[in-house]
């Protein structure tokens, strides 16, 4: 596995990173485990909070520098990259502000004596993270676990090594002790070796179903706690009482943000018969106005896909959909630019027997479905092996909430495409994975909830 920055706009190899040796992995495991033991003995929560405050300051101070790295790694628009750095900095603020509350003991009401649950770290974690949000994906697992006292070994995607190393370097610069977050350029065999090591307590992964299944199998074999975020095929349901001005504003961006390479981006747009043609025209008009080009140019509105491999995979999926009866309402034409650009595309008439029906398409391709009723919309939304996010549009909040509650998913947004904030739990059900990241739920995933109980003497 070669860890390289191949700029998807220029197709040029900008930098290659050396793979981690087995000796380097062993030294990292030893250092991280010793740090865990030191933290268990001395706690040092106040020092860890100060490190995270420092990290937030560094992220904000060097926002432009960090934001420029991401487009070169995986093509992200510069404006989106700046927003990502800002979001990571907000995680720092949130977890420092709430650390004492999240780690405070829970007093258990019992008439048989007295009991409390204290919150303790578990040990070193392995984080396997993807390329689509090169800073955010690391920040949302590292920051809460560092606060708890769990050191972390990072295996990031092979196509965004510069971003991963930059984040790890920022953590070091913030004053984190050696072993807090170590970015390693590991092979898959080395990942398995690390997960199996007795000094590792758990593993968190964001990625594909295939990758998640492989890592979860290794974790299960070695009885290691794990969390999985494995993508989605999110529904965007437009109810009869929707605000169409808002739909027109939100729907295109819900598919095109980050060039459509978002686990929680809306991918299946479900519209009532009477609104079907209207919606298609809205999407076509918006998709036809995108400006493809250099992601570092602030006027560019659609970036290239992350790699040639990603572009080829998406094209293959669209071709397969069409071969099996789907119709191209707009797009699916070659783009006359050197980078890995994919023309925004709208597909219709995808039937349940089409192999693409239950497949996540990671890029600027919208699938639009026509239904006769709200009940049919709910049924269609649930006819998926995924269950990550979901969007419901209605001017009646209680109506939207009732519909959202019927969708088999981990997250639902009302009158918005999707959002990620430090106080909101992130995660899914079904083949979209298990466990939660961010919020108070996320910080508890790799925490020992240790009961201390004294029975009342008779």
N, C-alpha and C positions, 0 to 999 in steps of 0.2 A: 504494500500500500504506500503510494507516494503522497506525502503531504506537500501540496504545492498551491501557491496562489496563481491561478490562471485567470487573468482578467476577462470576464465574459463579454466585455464590450470590445476589447482589442484582440482577444484570443491569444494574447502574449503571456508566456510564463514570466511572472515578476519575481518569484522567489521560491526556492525549494528548501524544505527543512529536513534535517536528518532524523531518521527513525530512532526511537528510544531503544537502548540496549537492555538486555535482561538485568544487567548489573545496575543500571540506572533505575529500573523499576524496583529492584530489591532495596536500593538505598532510599528511594522515595517512600516505600512501604514502612521501612524502619523509622524514618524521620517522622512521618505522619502519625504512626502508632505511639511513638514516644511523646509527641505533642499532645495527643489525646490523653495519655496517662498524666501528663503534667497538668492539663486543664482539669481533669477529674480531681486531682489532689488539691489544686490551688484555686479553682474556678476561674478567676480573672475575667469575669463578665464585663466589668467596667473597662478594662483594657480592650476587650474585643469590641465593645460599643464604640470606643474612641477610634479604633481602626476603621470601622464601617463609616463613621462620620468623616474621617479623613478620605476614605474612598469616594464618598459622595462629593466632597470638595474637589478632588482630582478629576472626577468625571466631568463636572461642570466647568472647571478651569480649562480642561483640554478637550472640550467638546468637539471643536472643529477638527482637531488631529485625529481623534478616535473615529469620528463620523466619516472621515476620508478613507479609512482603512477598509471599511465594510464594502463599499461599492467595488473596490478592486478585488476583493475576495470572492464576492458572490453577486455583484451587480445591483445592489440596492440603491434606490434614489437617494441623493445626498440629503434631501429634506427628511425623508423617512429615517435615515441613519441618525440624523441629529435628534429626532424625536425619540429614537431608541436609546440613545445615551441619556437623554433627560429622564426617560422612564426608569432606567437603571438607577440613576441618582435618587429618584423618589423612593425606590425600594430601600435605599440606605436610610433615608429619613424615617420611613415607616417602621422598620424593624428596630431601630434604636429607640424611637419613641415608645414602642410597645413591648420592648424586651422584658422589662420587669413584670409586666402583667402576664405575658405569655409564659414566663418561667416560674411564676409564683405557685406555691403548692395549692392544691385543691383540698379543701376541708370536706370530709365525707360525713354526712349526718348519719349517726347510728346510735341506738340506745344501748348497745352492748359494750361500749367503751369509747375510745376515741381513735380517729383514723384520719390520715391525710395521704394524698398522692403527691410525691415530689417529682419534678421534671428533671431528667438527667440525659446526658448525651449517650449515644450508643457506641461511637467509634468512627474509624475512617470509612468514608464512603467513596464509591466509584461513580462518577457522573459521565454518562455517554450522551453527548448532545449533538444537535444537527446544525446545519448551515444557514437556515433561513432567517434567523435572528441571532447573529453571531455574538452580541454582547448580552442581550436580554435573556437568552436561554441559559447562559452561565449564571448571570446575576440572580435569577429567580430561584435557583437551587443553592448556590453558594452562600448568599447573604444570610438567609435564615438559619442554615446549618452551621455557619461560622458562629452566629450568635449563640446557638445551643451548645457548641463546643465539639462539633464533628468536623475533623479535617477532611479534605476532599482531594481526590485524584481525578483529573479531567482528561477524558478522551473525547476530543472534539472531532467534527467532520474533517475529512482530509482536504477539502477544498476551501476551508477558511482558517488555515493555521495562523495567519498573521493576526487576525482578530482575537483568537484564543490566547495567543501569547501576549498580546497587548493588554488584555484584561488581567491575565495572571500577573504581569509586570506591574500593573496599577495597584493590585492587591498588595504586592510586596512593597511598593513605594509608600503605601498607606501605613506601613508599619506592622503588617501581619508577620508573625514568626514563621520561620522555614517549616514547610509541611502543611501550612494552612490551606493553600490551593496550589497544586502542582500540575501544570499542563504538560502532558506527555504525548508523544507522537507514537502511539501504540498500534501494534497489529491486533487482529481479532483474537489470535491465540494468546497474546499478552493480556488482553482484556479479560479473557476467561481465567487466565492464571491469577490475575489480581482479584477477581471476584471470589475465586476458590480459596484465596489466602486467609488464614485464620485471623489475621490482623484487620481484615475488612469486615465491616458490620452490615453493609447494605449497598444497594445500587439503585440509581435513578436514571431513567432513560427517556428521551424524547426522540422519536424516529418512526420508522416504518413498522408495519405489523411483523414482517419477516425478521427485522433486526430485534424488535422487542421480544418476539418469541424465543429467539436464540439466547438473548441475555437473560430472560426470565427463566429459561430452562437451566442455565448454569447457576443462577441464583437459587432456584428451587432445589437443585441437586445438592447444593451446599448450605441449604437452610438459611439463606440470607434474605432479609426484608428487602422488598423492591417496589418501586413505583414506575408506572408506564404511561406515557402519553403518546398515542400511536396514530394520530391523524384523524381525519373525519371527512364526511361527505354532507356537510351541514345544509339543512333546509332553510329557505327564506320564504315564509308563508305570508301572503298578502290577503288579509281578510276583507270582507265586504265593506267594512266601515273604516278602511285605511285612509290616511291622509296622503293623497297622491303627490302633492308637492314634496312631501318628505320622502316618499318612495323614490321619486325622480332624483332627489339629491343623494340618497344613501345607497340605493341598489347597485349602481355601476361601481362605486368605490368599494363596496363590500366584496366585489369579485376581483377588482384590479389592483388593490393595494398590495405592495410588495410583489408586483407582477403576478398576483394570484397564488403566490407560494406561501400560503398561511394555512395552518391546520384548521383554524376556526373560521376561515373565510367562507362566505356563502357560496355554495357550489350548485345546489339544486333550488331553482326558483319555482315556487308552486303558486299558480295564479288561477283564479276563477275564470270560467269560460268567457264571461262578459268583459273581462279586463285583459284577456290574453293578448289580443292584437295591440292594444294600447301599451302594454308592458314591453312587448317585443320592440316596438318603435322607440320607446324610451332607451332601451339598452343599446339598440343599434346606433342611435344618434350619438350616445355617449361614447360607445366603443370606437366609432368612426372618427372621433375628434382627438384621440390620444396622439401625443407626440413622442415617437421613439427616438432615442439618441443617447448621448453620453450621460450616464447616471450622475456624474459630477456637475453637470449643467443644470442649474435650478429650473430652467424652463422645460426640461424633459419631464414628461408625465407618465411614461411607461418604460421601465427598465428592461434590459435583456433578462432572460432566464439565467439561472445560476451557472449553467454549464451546457456543453454540447450534449452530454448524456441526458440531462434533464429535458432539453428541447426534443431530442430524438424520441425519448419515452413518451412525452406528451403528444407528439405528432402520431406516433404509433397508436395511442389510445383513441385519438380522434378518428384516424383511419379505420380502426376496428369498429368504432361506434357507427360510422357511416356505412361500412360494409354490412352491418347487421340491421340496417333500416333507419338509422337516425338521419335527420335532414339538417343541412347547414343553412341556417337562416342568414348568417353573416360571418364573414371571415374565412379562415382556413386557406389562406393564400400565402405564398412565399413572401418574405420581407427582404427587400433589396438593400440590406445593410450587412456589414461584416460580422457584427456581434451575434449573440445567441438570442435573437429577437423572435417572438412568436406573435403573430397577428391575433388580436382579440377576436374570439370566435363565439358564436351563439349556436347551440345545438337544440333541436326540437325533436319530437316524436321518438324519444327513447323509451322503449317498452321494457317491462320487467325481464323479458327473455334476452335482452341485449346484454352482452358481457360487460358493457361499461356501466350498466344501470347501478351496480353496487361496487363501483370502483372510484377511488379518489383521483381526480385529475388535478395535478399540482401545477397550475398555471392559469393564464387568462382565458379560460373556457367556461362559459356559463351554460348550464343545462336548464331549459325552461319546460315546465310541465303544466298542462291544462287539466283542471279538475271541475267537477260539477257542483261540489258542495264543500263546506267546512269539514265535514266528517271525512270526506274522501281525501282532503288535504292532510288531515292528521294521519290517516291510514298510510298515505304515500310517504309522509315524512318518517314514519316508523318502519317502513319497509326498507330497512338498511341494516347492514351488519355493524355500522358505526353508530356512535352516540356521543359526539363531543359537544358541539354547539348547535344553536338553533335560533332563528329570528322570527318574530311574529310582529306584523304591522297591523295596528288597529288604533283608532282614536279613543276607544273605550278601554282603559287600562284593565279593569276587572275582566272584561271579555278576553283581552289578550293573555292575561295571567291564567285564566281557566284553560285556554288552548295550550299555552306553554306547558302547563302542568301535565298535559296528556302526552307530551312528546318524550320518548325514551332517550334522554340525553343528559349530560352532566351540567350543561349551562344553557340558559335561554336569555336572549336579549329582546327587549320590546322596543320597537321603533328605532333600532340602531343595528348596524351590521354586526359588530363585535367590539369588545373592549378588553383591555388588560390593565388593571390597576392593582397596586400592592395589597389593598384591603379586600379584593375579590378573589375567592378560591377558583383555581383553574384545574380542570380535569374532566374526564369522560367516563362512559360506561360502555358495555359491549366490547367490540373490537377496537374501540378508541382508547382502551386501557383502564387503569385503576389507580387510585391514590389521588392526592391533590397537592398542588403547589400554590404558593403565595397565601396571604391572609393568615389567620390563626390556625386554620386547618392545615396549611402547608408546613408550618414550622413544627407541627406535632408528628409528622410522618416518621421521622427518624429520631424519636425521643423515647426514652425509657420512662414509662409512667409507673413509678415505684411506690407501691403501697407500704405505708408504715402504720401499723395497727397495734393498739394496746387494749386488751380485753379488760372490762371492769371486773374487779375481784369481788367474788360473792362473800 
